Amino acid sequence: MFGFLVPRPARQLDRFRERFTGRSLIVHQGFPGDWLEELLKQPGGGGHFRLDSRALPTARPTPIEWVIQTHVLPMGLPQPLFLKVREGDVLIRHLDRGGRAVHPSEIAWFLEELETRHHARLRFTSKPGRMEVSLGISVNDNEAQSMLEHLTG
């Protein structure tokens, strides 16, 4: 392939950071039933950028497609995934419980505890185009602890 057609990792990551820092993303493989409709009813629910991963990988990915297919999907976390892109890292929490997507209202509770209860953290490094992965809570753990604490007092 011609060198100018190959995505350059450093440039792809820089463009991703420029566009998505401070934003949240939901990576999915389609939404069941009225899940998207319910998401849009939630406060801020329409503000999450959504990416359907069924079309990945692509030969000439956009920066977000490149990050998702290069760094996120290889982790093998269940989808849908919630990603919070911050200045120094990306926090990831899957939105699956028992093989089904959690109700969109739970995303607010997940956000409340995301710093300490995430499934993975991708840290931006000083190496161009590279991210460092660290795992968090078990992939089988996807209860909204803050919601449970609120309900039980």
C-alpha positions in Angstrom: 0.0 0.0 0.0 1.2 3.5 -0.7 2.7 5.2 2.4 0.4 8.2 2.2 -2.7 5.9 2.4 -1.6 4.1 5.5 -2.9 5.7 8.8 -0.1 7.1 10.8 -0.7 6.0 14.4 0.6 9.2 16.0 -1.5 11.4 13.7 -4.6 9.2 14.2 -4.3 9.4 18.0 -3.7 13.1 18.0 -6.7 13.7 15.8 -8.8 11.4 18.1 -7.7 13.4 21.2 -8.4 16.7 19.5 -11.9 15.7 18.6 -13.0 13.6 21.6 -11.3 14.8 24.8 -14.0 15.7 27.2 -16.6 13.6 25.4 -18.2 10.2 26.0 -18.6 7.5 23.4 -20.8 4.4 23.2 -19.4 1.6 21.1 -22.1 -0.9 20.1 -23.2 -3.6 17.8 -26.6 -2.3 17.2 -29.1 -1.5 20.0 -31.8 -4.0 21.2 -35.4 -2.9 21.0 -36.0 0.6 22.3 -32.6 1.0 24.0 -31.5 4.0 21.9 -34.9 5.7 22.4 -34.5 5.2 26.2 -30.9 6.5 26.0 -32.1 9.7 24.3 -34.7 10.2 27.1 -32.0 10.2 29.8 -30.4 13.6 30.9 -27.4 14.0 28.6 -28.2 10.8 26.7 -28.1 12.4 23.3 -24.7 13.8 24.0 -22.9 10.5 23.8 -21.2 9.9 20.5 -22.2 6.5 19.2 -20.2 4.2 17.0 -21.5 0.9 15.5 -18.5 -1.5 15.6 -20.1 -4.0 13.2 -18.5 -2.1 10.3 -15.0 -2.4 11.7 -12.3 -3.0 10.8 -12.0 -0.6 7.9 -9.1 -0.2 5.5 -8.9 3.5 5.8 -10.2 4.2 9.3 -11.1 7.6 10.7 -9.3 8.5 13.9 -12.1 7.2 16.1 -12.4 4.0 14.1 -8.6 3.5 14.3 -8.6 3.9 18.1 -11.6 1.5 18.5 -10.3 -1.2 16.2 -6.6 -0.9 17.3 -7.0 -0.3 21.1 -10.5 -1.0 22.3 -11.9 -4.0 20.5 -8.9 -6.2 21.0 -9.6 -6.2 24.7 -12.6 -8.4 24.0 -15.0 -6.6 26.4 -18.7 -7.2 25.9 -20.6 -4.5 24.0 -22.0 -1.9 24.3 -19.1 -0.1 25.8 -19.1 3.3 27.4 -15.9 5.4 27.0 -15.1 8.6 28.7 -12.2 10.4 26.9 -10.2 12.6 29.2 -7.0 14.7 28.8 -4.7 11.9 29.9 -6.7 8.7 29.4 -9.8 6.9 28.3 -11.9 5.1 30.9 -13.9 2.1 29.6 -16.9 0.4 31.2 -19.0 -2.2 29.4 -22.8 -1.8 29.6 -23.6 -5.6 29.5 -25.1 -7.6 32.3 -25.9 -11.2 31.8 -25.6 -10.9 28.0 -28.0 -8.0 27.8 -27.4 -4.2 27.7 -28.1 -2.5 31.0 -30.9 0.1 31.0 -29.6 3.4 29.8 -30.6 5.1 33.1 -27.7 3.1 34.7 -25.1 5.1 32.7 -25.5 8.0 35.1 -24.6 5.7 38.0 -21.7 4.3 36.1 -20.4 7.8 35.4 -20.5 8.6 39.2 -18.1 5.7 39.9 -16.2 5.5 36.7 -12.9 6.8 38.2 -12.7 3.8 40.6 -14.9 1.2 38.8 -13.9 0.9 35.2 -13.1 -2.2 33.2 -10.1 -0.7 31.5 -8.1 2.5 31.3 -6.2 3.5 28.2 -3.5 6.0 29.1 -2.0 8.3 26.5 1.8 7.9 26.6 4.7 9.9 25.4 5.3 7.3 22.6 3.6 8.6 19.5 0.4 6.6 18.6 0.7 4.3 21.6 -1.6 3.8 24.5 -0.9 1.9 27.7 -3.7 -0.5 28.9 -4.5 -1.2 32.6 -7.4 -3.4 33.6 -9.8 -2.5 36.4 -12.8 -4.3 37.8 -13.6 -7.9 36.6 -15.4 -8.2 33.3 -18.1 -10.1 35.2 -18.6 -7.2 37.6 -21.0 -4.7 36.2 -23.3 -3.7 39.0 -23.8 0.1 39.6 -22.5 0.1 43.2 -23.4 3.8 43.7 -27.0 3.0 42.7 -27.2 0.1 45.1 -25.7 2.2 47.9 -28.3 4.9 47.2 -31.2 2.5 47.2 -30.1 0.7 50.4 -29.2 3.9 52.2 
